Amino acid sequence: MMKETAYLLGHSATEEQRLRRQTQELSAEASWLFDQLDIPAGARVIDLGCGPSGVLEDLSARVGSAGTVVGLERSGDTVALARAFMAERGLHNVTLVEGDARATGLPHGSFDLVHARLVLVNVPRPEEIVREMVALARPGGMVASHEADYSSHRCDPPCEAWDRLLDVYQENSRDGGIDPFLGRRTHRMFREAGLTDIQVRPLVHVYPPGHSRRDIFVRFIENVRPALIEGGRIEAKELDALLATVVAHLAREDVLVISHLFFQVWGRKAEAASS
């Protein structure tokens, strides 16, 4: 069994760039979710695992100058990137905090909305993060997430090299305590943590030639390459050959890439019982 992974995809420069692109790529989905939550001006909200930008700009606009947005990120280098982004955009109502989403150290019961996107599927012990999310929400406040499930992430026509790499990637994830199919059970974790009025929205996309997320699986494999080789899961020569085959396959005009199956899940923390 390999050592638990803090964050599966790491914090390389290429990963930080991917996360910044993801902010734009998933902006419509984030906006739709926040519309459902009816976030009032003046609200206090937090985005756990915010990365270098996350959804901080959208939340900043929604809560307005009277509101507060907190972005929490475990990597100090990523926090520095996020601070630069906030300064560049003039987001004066956003505060960045370096910390662990399992134990933030922030006051419990103090946020109108607690949000996380594509965090739980990339870390071990996600239930601990969910419990902290619920604890951070005020009574009557909302908790929301956007998570992935690898069940639909395939290409057509099929590619044996893709399938081989996906098997190795999933094995590496599981041995690091990470569930690549977590998205489907987010609703259950929310219920078990005590949320009510839980809503679920499934999402799936296709990535035709030219789409910015078409090669996302290749980028994920490159992120975890050291772990795959050092863990003895695959030899470097085979890995390089498989990646070359997948890249050539994705260059074909007749190949369609299907995204992960995403789940947007949100629920409400129960109001405090009257005395």
C-alpha positions as CSV (number, residue, x, y, z in Angstrom):
1,M,0.0,0.0,0.0
2,M,1.5,3.3,-1.0
3,K,1.5,6.3,1.3
4,E,-1.6,8.5,1.4
5,T,-1.6,11.3,-1.1
6,A,-2.3,14.8,0.0
7,Y,-3.6,16.0,-3.4
8,L,-3.4,13.5,-6.2
9,L,-2.5,15.8,-9.0
10,G,0.2,17.7,-7.2
11,H,1.1,21.4,-7.4
12,S,3.4,21.7,-10.4
13,A,3.5,24.8,-12.6
14,T,1.6,22.9,-15.3
15,E,-1.1,21.8,-12.9
16,E,-1.5,25.4,-11.6
17,Q,-2.0,26.5,-15.2
18,R,-4.5,23.8,-15.8
19,L,-6.5,24.9,-12.7
20,R,-6.5,28.5,-14.0
21,R,-7.9,27.3,-17.3
22,Q,-10.5,25.2,-15.5
23,T,-11.8,28.4,-13.8
24,Q,-13.0,29.6,-17.3
25,E,-13.9,26.1,-18.6
26,L,-16.3,25.4,-15.8
27,S,-17.5,29.0,-15.2
28,A,-21.0,28.4,-16.7
29,E,-21.5,25.3,-14.4
30,A,-20.4,27.3,-11.4
31,S,-22.6,30.2,-12.2
32,W,-25.6,27.9,-12.6
33,L,-25.0,26.3,-9.2
34,F,-24.6,29.6,-7.4
35,D,-27.9,30.8,-9.0
36,Q,-29.7,27.9,-7.3
37,L,-28.2,28.9,-3.9
38,D,-29.5,32.4,-4.0
39,I,-26.5,33.9,-2.4
40,P,-27.4,37.3,-0.9
41,A,-25.3,40.5,-1.1
42,G,-23.4,40.8,2.2
43,A,-23.1,37.0,2.6
44,R,-20.0,35.3,4.1
45,V,-18.9,32.4,1.9
46,I,-15.9,30.1,1.7
47,D,-14.3,28.1,-1.2
48,L,-12.3,25.1,0.1
49,G,-9.4,24.0,-2.1
50,C,-9.7,27.2,-4.1
51,G,-6.5,26.7,-6.1
52,P,-5.0,29.7,-7.9
53,S,-8.4,31.3,-8.7
54,G,-11.2,28.7,-8.3
55,V,-14.6,30.4,-8.1
56,L,-13.4,33.3,-6.0
57,E,-14.1,36.0,-8.6
58,D,-17.7,34.8,-9.2
59,L,-18.4,34.6,-5.4
60,S,-16.8,38.0,-4.9
61,A,-19.2,39.6,-7.4
62,R,-22.2,37.9,-5.8
63,V,-21.6,38.9,-2.2
64,G,-20.6,42.5,-3.1
65,S,-18.6,45.0,-1.1
66,A,-20.5,44.2,2.1
67,G,-19.8,40.5,1.8
68,T,-16.8,38.4,2.5
69,V,-15.2,35.6,0.5
70,V,-12.6,33.3,2.0
71,G,-10.5,31.0,-0.2
72,L,-8.7,28.2,1.6
73,E,-5.8,26.3,0.0
74,R,-3.3,23.9,1.5
75,S,-0.3,24.8,-0.7
76,G,1.5,27.9,0.3
77,D,2.7,28.4,-3.3
78,T,-0.8,28.2,-4.6
79,V,-2.0,30.7,-2.0
80,A,0.6,33.1,-3.3
81,L,-0.7,32.7,-6.8
82,A,-4.2,33.2,-5.6
83,R,-3.2,36.4,-3.8
84,A,-1.6,37.7,-7.0
85,F,-4.8,36.9,-8.9
86,M,-7.0,38.7,-6.4
87,A,-4.8,41.8,-6.5
88,E,-4.8,41.8,-10.3
89,R,-8.6,41.6,-10.3
90,G,-9.1,44.1,-7.5
91,L,-11.1,41.6,-5.4
92,H,-10.9,43.5,-2.1
93,N,-13.6,41.4,-0.4
94,V,-11.6,38.1,-0.8
95,T,-9.2,36.7,1.9
96,L,-6.8,33.9,1.3
97,V,-6.0,31.4,4.0
98,E,-3.4,28.6,3.9
99,G,-4.8,25.6,5.7
100,D,-6.2,22.0,5.7
101,A,-9.8,21.6,4.6
102,R,-10.2,18.8,7.2
103,A,-9.4,21.2,10.0
104,T,-9.5,24.8,8.8
105,G,-9.2,26.4,12.2
106,L,-11.9,28.9,11.1
107,P,-14.9,29.6,13.3
108,H,-17.6,26.9,12.9
109,G,-21.2,28.0,12.1
110,S,-19.9,31.3,10.5
111,F,-20.5,30.9,6.8
112,D,-23.7,31.4,4.7
113,L,-22.2,29.1,2.0
114,V,-19.4,26.5,2.1
115,H,-18.3,25.3,-1.3
116,A,-15.7,23.0,-2.8
117,R,-15.1,21.9,-6.4
118,L,-13.1,18.8,-7.5
119,V,-11.4,18.5,-4.2
120,L,-13.0,15.4,-2.6
121,V,-12.2,13.2,-5.7
122,N,-8.5,14.1,-5.4
123,V,-7.8,13.6,-1.7
124,P,-8.0,10.7,0.8
125,R,-10.5,10.8,3.7
126,P,-13.0,13.0,1.9
127,E,-15.6,12.4,4.6
128,E,-13.5,14.5,7.0
129,I,-13.7,17.4,4.6
130,V,-17.4,17.1,4.3
131,R,-17.8,17.1,8.1
132,E,-15.7,20.3,8.3
133,M,-17.8,21.9,5.5
134,V,-21.0,21.2,7.4
135,A,-19.4,22.5,10.6
136,L,-18.4,25.7,9.0
137,A,-21.9,26.5,7.7
138,R,-24.2,28.5,9.9
139,P,-27.5,27.0,10.9
140,G,-29.7,27.3,7.8
141,G,-26.6,27.9,5.6
142,M,-25.8,26.0,2.4
143,V,-23.1,23.5,1.6
144,A,-22.4,22.8,-2.1
145,S,-19.9,20.8,-4.2
146,H,-19.0,19.9,-7.7
147,E,-17.3,16.5,-7.9
148,A,-16.2,14.0,-10.6
149,D,-16.7,10.4,-11.2
150,Y,-14.5,8.6,-13.7
151,S,-17.1,6.1,-14.9
152,S,-17.9,7.9,-18.2
153,H,-14.4,9.2,-19.0
154,R,-13.7,7.3,-22.2
155,C,-13.1,8.0,-25.8
156,D,-14.8,6.7,-29.0
157,P,-13.6,4.9,-31.0
158,P,-12.0,3.1,-28.0
159,C,-8.3,3.1,-27.5
160,E,-6.5,0.2,-25.7
161,A,-3.7,2.5,-24.6
162,W,-6.2,4.8,-23.0
163,D,-7.8,1.9,-21.1
164,R,-4.5,0.6,-19.9
165,L,-3.5,4.1,-18.6
166,L,-6.9,4.5,-17.0
167,D,-6.5,1.2,-15.1
168,V,-3.1,2.2,-13.8
169,Y,-4.3,5.7,-12.9
170,Q,-7.2,4.3,-10.9
171,E,-5.1,1.7,-9.2
172,N,-2.6,4.5,-8.1
173,S,-5.5,6.6,-6.9
174,R,-7.1,3.8,-4.8
175,D,-3.8,2.8,-3.2
176,G,-3.4,6.5,-2.2
177,G,-6.8,6.4,-0.4
178,I,-8.5,8.3,-3.2
179,D,-11.8,7.2,-4.8
180,P,-12.0,8.0,-8.5
181,F,-15.7,7.3,-8.5
182,L,-16.5,9.6,-5.5
183,G,-18.9,11.8,-7.4
184,R,-21.8,9.4,-7.3
185,R,-21.7,9.2,-3.5
186,T,-21.3,12.8,-2.6
187,H,-25.0,13.0,-1.9
188,R,-24.7,10.2,0.6
189,M,-21.8,11.8,2.4
190,F,-23.8,15.0,2.7
191,R,-26.7,13.2,4.2
192,E,-24.5,11.3,6.6
193,A,-23.0,14.6,7.7
194,G,-26.5,15.9,8.6
195,L,-27.5,18.1,5.6
196,T,-31.1,18.3,4.5
197,D,-33.0,19.3,1.3
198,I,-30.2,17.8,-0.7
199,Q,-30.3,18.4,-4.5
200,V,-28.3,16.6,-7.2
201,R,-27.5,17.8,-10.7
202,P,-25.5,15.4,-13.0
203,L,-23.4,16.8,-15.8
204,V,-21.5,15.2,-18.7
205,H,-19.7,16.8,-21.6
206,V,-18.0,15.8,-24.8
207,Y,-14.7,17.2,-26.0
208,P,-14.4,17.3,-29.8
209,P,-11.2,18.2,-31.6
210,G,-10.0,21.7,-30.5
211,H,-11.7,21.6,-27.1
212,S,-9.4,22.8,-24.3
213,R,-10.2,19.8,-22.1
214,R,-9.8,17.2,-24.8
215,D,-6.4,16.1,-23.5
216,I,-7.1,16.4,-19.8
217,F,-6.6,12.7,-19.1
218,V,-3.1,13.0,-20.7
219,R,-2.3,15.9,-18.4
220,F,-3.5,13.9,-15.4
221,I,-1.2,11.0,-16.3
222,E,1.7,13.4,-16.7
223,N,1.0,14.9,-13.3
224,V,1.1,11.5,-11.6
225,R,3.9,10.0,-13.8
226,P,6.5,10.0,-10.9
227,A,4.2,8.1,-8.6
228,L,3.3,5.5,-11.4
229,I,6.9,4.8,-12.2
230,E,8.3,4.9,-8.6
231,G,5.5,2.8,-7.4
232,G,6.4,0.1,-9.9
233,R,3.0,0.2,-11.6
234,I,4.4,0.8,-15.1
235,E,7.9,1.2,-16.7
236,A,8.8,4.6,-18.1
237,K,9.2,3.1,-21.6
238,E,5.7,1.6,-21.7
239,L,4.2,4.8,-20.2
240,D,5.8,6.9,-22.9
241,A,4.6,4.6,-25.6
242,L,1.1,4.5,-24.3
243,L,0.9,8.3,-24.0
244,A,2.2,8.7,-27.5
245,T,-0.5,6.4,-28.7
246,V,-3.2,8.2,-26.9
247,V,-2.0,11.6,-28.1
248,A,-2.1,10.3,-31.7
249,H,-5.5,8.9,-31.2
250,L,-6.8,12.2,-29.8
251,A,-5.4,14.0,-32.9
252,R,-7.9,12.1,-35.1
253,E,-10.9,14.0,-36.2
254,D,-13.2,11.1,-35.8
255,V,-12.4,10.6,-32.1
256,L,-14.8,11.9,-29.4
257,V,-13.8,12.3,-25.8
258,I,-16.4,11.9,-23.1
259,S,-15.9,13.8,-19.9
260,H,-16.0,12.6,-16.4
261,L,-19.5,12.3,-15.0
262,F,-19.9,15.4,-12.7
263,F,-22.2,15.8,-9.8
264,Q,-23.2,19.1,-8.4
265,V,-24.7,18.5,-5.0
266,W,-26.0,21.0,-2.5
267,G,-27.9,20.9,0.8
268,R,-28.9,22.9,3.8
269,K,-27.6,22.7,7.4
270,A,-30.5,22.4,9.8
271,E,-31.6,25.4,11.7
272,A,-30.6,25.5,15.4
273,A,-33.2,24.0,17.6
274,S,-35.2,26.5,19.6
275,S,-34.6,26.6,23.3
